[in-house]
């Protein structure tokens, strides 16, 4: 880039010098022409003032040639009919052709003064002609001098032009070098900062440059670098989450499989000596397979919610009957834990998937019962605020530590692993709830105090509400 900038700068400068030189040459040529024509006209008027048109005109024009400095000039006297009366270069003017049609003569007859530049057939060289009407109005005095315009002065002008061009180019090369360096240096510095992306925790430091465009590039590059770093961090985080997920899933599946295998080996080895023991072993095997099935179903549900690949059938779901059905199915669990479940539901309908909403209510209420205290209660409230469906599940249980609130929606995360193993479950319940809420573009909040209870508040957007039940 630096080389390209330098080359283009020199090219543009060279073109500018050629153009300016051409314009300068044309201007000088015009100035020289005007000055020469003025001097010749002045000489003609002086000669006209001293001429005696009644005497020998040939002798008088020849005498003009004898004046020092007039050696190369040609003087001609022409009458108004175009007949040459005397010429300083021709001895017998009668042999000369009529000059009435000459450009300078025609112009002099019309305006008093005429000019022309052409090659002389008599002298075989380019000449400048100036013609003027005499004071008595009867003759035209014409003066001609060899004139090649700017060519006469090229010998003097070329060295000066070459010297000025050389100096200009030298200065321009230095300036273009500095300019190219001032443009490319920030780009190299920006590129150097970007190389820090290879570091584990890069810190970017972009300078403020004198070119605003470079600052824009630097700012944009910084934003892109930060975005890229955030993306890389997010990818790394997701990799760790996936790794942890597979590790936890493998562990959760391995445990029941080990139990099933153990019971099957006992049955194969004849360790079950009576039917009662066999039934107990079979019951335990069935329980473990049910746990594995529930775990796999939960994993598949999370996967479908994350990718949104599976087709979800949306229907008009009546909220209250659905919640009552979930509470009824969990009544044995509530009685076992000596927990009272209270339901307050405003009649509402929502455009949603019935199974997803059942999972949402089931997981929230199940956790509220399992992690409650004997004699505790669970309050389930369904209402609408500002065209939002608001679902509140509040318990009087053991609560959630402050440092665990941000992680409870992670897959397989358990606040109290010992208690979680005791009450059972896949460890995916709240993760499923979070994914379902996100699927409907809703929000979920958690308020909790240790040994006092926990409150989950779910808000689903107003667009999901269809109408009130009749």
N, C-alpha and C positions, 0 to 999 in steps of 0.2 A: 504493500500500500504506500509506503514511504517513497519508493522508487517511482510508482505511478503518479503520485502527487507532484514529485519533483519534475518528472518528464512533461507532464501536462502544463505545469507552471512555466517551464522554459519554452514550450511550444507556443503557448498563448502570448508570452512576452515577445518571442521572435516575430510572430504575426503582427503584434502591435507595433513593433519597431519598423517592420517592412511597410506597414500601412502608414504610419506616421512619417516615415522617410519619403514615401511616394507623395503624400499630401504636402510635405515640406518642399519637395522638389518642384511640384506643380505651382506652389505659391511663389517660390523664388523665381521660377521661369516667368510667371505673370508679372512679377515686380520688375524683373529685368526688361521685359518687353515694354511695359508701360514707361519705364524710365528712358529707354532708348528712343521710343516714339516721341516722347516729350522733348528730348534733346534735339532730335532731328527736325521737329516742327519749329523749335526755337531757331535753329540754324537757317532754315528756309525763310523765316520771317526777317531775319537779319539780312540775308542775301537779297530778298525782295525789296527791302528798304534801300539797298545800295545799287540795285540794278537800274540801268538806263535802257529801257526797252526799245528806244529808237536807234541805239548804237549796235555794234557787233555783239550779238548774244553769245556766239561761239567763244569769242575771246574772253568774255566775262565768266562763262562757266568754267573755262579752262583755268582762269585765274583763281577760282575758288579751290581748285585742286592743289594750287601752290601753297595754300595756307597750311601751316604746320598742324598736323593732326587730321587733315582731311584727305590724306593720300589714298585711302581706300574707298572713300565715298564717291558716288556717281551722281552727277547733277544733270537734270534734263529740264528743258523748257518746252512746253507743249501749248499750242493754241487751243481755243475752245472747240475747234473742229477735229482735234485729235492728231493734228500734224505736228511732228517733232521739229521744233525750230532750232534746237541746239542740244548736244549731248556731250558730256565730258569724255566719254569713252569711244565715241564714233566720230571720225573726222568729217564725214559727209552725212549729215542728218537726213538728207533727201533719200538716202537708200533705206532708211528705217521704215517699218510698217506703221500704219496708223494706230495710235494708242487710245482711240476714243472708247474702245470696249474694255480697256484695262480696269480692273476692279477699283483700284485706288483713284483713278481718274474719274470714273462714274460717281464714286462717293464724294469726291471733292467738288464736282459740278453740282451735286445735290445739296451738300451741307457745308461746303467751304473747305473741309479737310477730309482726306481719305487715307486709309491704311490697308496694306496687303502684305502677305508673306507667301512667297513662292520661289520656285527655282528659275533663275534667269537663263534664257536660251542663249543670250549673247555671251555672258560670263561663265555659264555652266556651273553655277553654285547657288545655294539657297540665299535669298536676299529678302531684306525688309524694305518695303516701299512706303514712303510718306509723301503725300501730295497736298498742295495748298493753293487756293486761288490767290493771284497777285492782287496788290492793292488797287490797281487800275481795273481789275476784273476782266482783263483780256487774255491773260495767260494762266497756265497752271505750272507751278514750280514743283518739281518732283526730286526727291533725294532717295538714294538707295544705298544700303550698306550690307555687307555680308553678315548674315545672322543665322546662327544655328541653335539659338535658344540656350538651354541649360548645358548643352554639350560643351560650350566654350569654357564653362566654369567647373566642369567635372574634375579636372585635374586639381583644383583647389578644394572642392567640396568633399570629394571622396575620402581623403585622409582624415578630414575633420569628422565626417560621418562615421567612418570606421572606428576612430578613437572613441567617439561618444557611445557607439554601439558596444564596443569592447568594455568600456567602463560600466555601462548600464547592465550588461550581461554578468559581469563579475559581481557587482553589487546584488543583482537579482538572484544569482546562484547562492550567495550567502544567505540572503533573506528567505529564499525558497527552502533551503536546507533547514533553517531554523523553524520555518513554518511547518514543514513536513514533520519535523521532530516533535513540535508542540502538539500536532494533531495525533501522531501515532503513539507518543509516550503514554497518554491517558489510556489508550486501548490496551497497551501492554500491561499497564497497572491493573486495569479491570480484569484482563485475562488471568493475571497472577492471583487476584483475589478469588476468582472462580476455581482455581486449582485447589483452594482450601477445602472445597467440597469433599476431597478425598480424606480429609482429616475426620476424626471421630466427632469432635465438638468444635467446628470451625467458628471463628469470629471474623467478621468482615469489617474492613475499614476502607471506605471509599472517600477520596479527597474531593474538595470542591475545585473545579477547573474553571479557567477563564472563558471557555467556550460553553455556552448554555446547553448546546446540543449534547456535549459530552456529559454534563451533569444529568441530563434526561436519561442518557444511556446508562450512566452509573446507577441512578435511582431505580430505573427499570430492571437492570441486572440484579441489583440488591434484592428487589422484591421477588424476582424470579428465583434467585438463589435461596432466599428464605422459604419461599413456597416449596422449592425442591427439597430443602432440608426437612420441612414439615412433612412432605409426602414420604420422604425416606424414613423419617421417624415413625409415621403412621404405618408404613409397610412393615417396619421392624416390630412395632407394637402388635400389629395383626398377626405377624408370624409367631410371636411369642404366645399370643392368645390361642392361635390354632394349635401350636405345640402343646400348650397346657391343656387345651380341650381334648386333643387326641390322647394325651397322657391320662387325663381324668376319666375319659370315656372308656379307655382300655382297662383302667383299674376297676371302674364301676361294673364293667362287664365280666372281668376276670373273676371277681369275688363270687358272684352267684354261680358262674360256670364251675368254679372249683368246688363249691358246695354240691352242685348237681352231680358232678363227677364222683365226689366222695360218697354220696348216698348210693349212686348206682354201683360203685365198686363193693359197697357193703352188701347190697342186694345180690350181686353176682357171687360174692364169696359166702353167701348163706348166713350172714351175720344176723339177719332178721329171722328170728326163730319162730315167731308167731305172726298171725295176721294183723294183730294190733300194731306191732312194730313196723310191719310192712306198710300199713296204711299211714303211719306217722311219717315214714321216709318218703312215701309218695306225696304226702301233703306238703312236706318241706320242699320236695323237688318242684311241685306245682307252684308253690309260693315264689320260689326263686325264678322260675320261668316267667311268671306274671311280672315280677320286678324288672326282668330283662326286657320284656315286651313293652312295659311302660316307659322304660328308659329309651329304648329305640324309637318308640312313637314320639316321645318328647324331643329327641334329637332331630327326627325327621320334620317335626312341626317347626322347630327353630330354623332349620335349613330352608323350608318352604317360605317362611316369613322373611328371611334375610334375602333370598334370591328373587322372591315374588314370581317364581317360574310356574308354580302350580296354579291351576285355574281355581279361583275362589268364587263360589256361588253366593251372591248377596241376595238377601230377601228381607222382607219387613218383619223384624223380630220384635215380639212383645217382651219388654224387659222384665216386668214384674213376675209373670209366670215362670220365666227362665230362672230368675234368682230364687224363687220359692222352690223350684225343682232341685236346684243345686243345694240349697239349705236342707231340704228333706233328705237328700242322699248323704249328707254329712252329719245327719242327726246321731247315728250310732257313734261316730267318732267324737262328737261333742259330749254325748252321755258318758263315754269311756273316760274322757278327761274332766268330767264334771264342769263343763263350760256351757253357759247359756248364750244362745244366738238370738239376737233381736233384729227384726227386719222392718225397715220403713221405706216404702217404695212408692213413688209417684207414677201413675200410669203414663208410660211413654212408649213410643215405637221408634225403632232405629233401622236404617238400611245397613245391614251387616251380615256376616256369616254366623250362623247360630252356634256352630261348634267352637269358633274362636271366642265368642262372648262367654260360652259355657266354661272354656278353659280359663279365661280371665277371672271370672267370679270364683270358680272352683279353687284355683291356686291361691288367690288372696285370702279366701275364707278358711281354706285348709290350713295355711300357715298361721292364721290368727288363732285357730283352735289348738294346733299342735304346740305352738310356743306360748301358750297361755298358762295360767296357774290354776290349780284346783279351786273351783268356786268362782272363777273369773267369768267374764262375759265378752261377747263380740257384737258390736253394733254395725249393721250394714244399712247404709242409706243411699238411695238412688233418687236424684232430684235434677232439676234443670235450672241453670242460671245464665241469663243473657244468651239464651238459645244454645247453651252447652249442656251436655249430659255430664253430671257430676256424680261420681261413684266414690263413696267413702266407706272404708272398712277399718274400724277402730277396735283395738283389743286392750285388755288390761294385763298383758303378758309380761314377759321378762325384759322386753325392750331390745334395742340395738345400740351397741357402742357407737360413739360419734365417728371414730376412725373407720368404721365398717359401713357407714351409710352409702359411701360412694361405690362400694364393691358388691353390695348385696344383689345387684342385677347381673353380675357376672355368672357365666355358666359354671356350675359345680362349686361355687363359693359358699362356704358355710361359716357362720359367725361362731358357733359352738359345735365343733365337729363331733364331740361326744354326744351331745344332746341330739344332733341331727341323725346320727346312727341309731339312737334309741327310738326316735319317733318315726324313722323311715323316710322314704321319699327319694327322688332321683337327684335332687340338688339343682334342678332346672326350672322350677316353678316360677320364680320371680323373673328369670331371664325370658321365659315364655311370655309372661305378662308384659314386660317391657317391649318385646318385639310386636306383640299384638297392638299395644298402644301406639307404637311408631307406625304400624301398618295403617292405622286410621288417622295418622297425623295428630295424635293427641299428646297429652303430657301426664306425667305421674310425679307426685311429690311424696316425701316421707318425713314424718315427724315422729320422734321417738325419745323416750327417757328410760334409762335402765331401771328395771323392776317396777315401772309404772305403766308401760304400755307403748303401743305403736299405732300410728294412724297413717294409712295410705289414702291419698286423694288422686283419683283418676279423672281427667277432663278430656272428653271427646268433642271435637269441633261441631259447631252448630249445623254444618252441612249434612251431618249424619242423622240429625233428627228429622223424622218424616212428619209425624203428627201425633197428637194426643189420642190415646185410646178412647173409644166411645163406650 
